[in-house]
């Protein structure tokens, strides 16, 4: 076990993929304030996999390096609430790079 203090001049951020699949819808309704948007509730499966990490210089967004990792997928089944937005909203997200 390493118990020495280190003074790293960087921090890390995990890189991962994530996928959510709807397994069963309990209910689905349209939003009263936006008739072309829907709200749903049901069983979902979330699958995530860590694919690596990036090292960043402290107090900046400068990337010092990237390290790939081979990790197993993690799967979680749960109940979720979701909102299905019409294309006009997703187009705005893409236009302003908000994803």
Long-range contacts (C-beta under 8 A, 24 or more apart in sequence): 9-57, 9-58, 10-55, 10-56, 10-57, 10-58, 10-64, 11-55, 11-56, 11-58, 12-53, 12-54, 12-55, 12-56, 13-53, 13-54, 13-56, 14-50, 14-52, 14-53, 15-50, 15-51, 15-52, 15-53, 15-54, 15-66, 16-48, 16-49, 16-50, 16-51, 17-48, 17-49, 17-51, 18-46, 18-47, 18-48, 19-46, 19-47, 19-48, 20-44, 20-45, 20-46, 20-47, 20-80, 21-45, 21-47, 22-82, 23-77, 31-83, 34-86, 36-86, 37-83, 37-84, 37-85, 37-86, 37-89, 38-83, 38-84, 39-81, 39-82, 39-83, 39-84, 40-81, 40-82, 40-83, 40-84, 41-79, 41-80, 41-81, 41-82, 42-79, 42-80, 43-77, 43-78, 43-79, 43-80, 44-77, 44-78, 44-79, 44-80, 44-82, 45-75, 45-76, 45-77, 46-75, 46-76, 46-77, 46-78, 47-73, 47-74, 47-75, 47-76, 48-73, 48-74, 49-73, 49-74
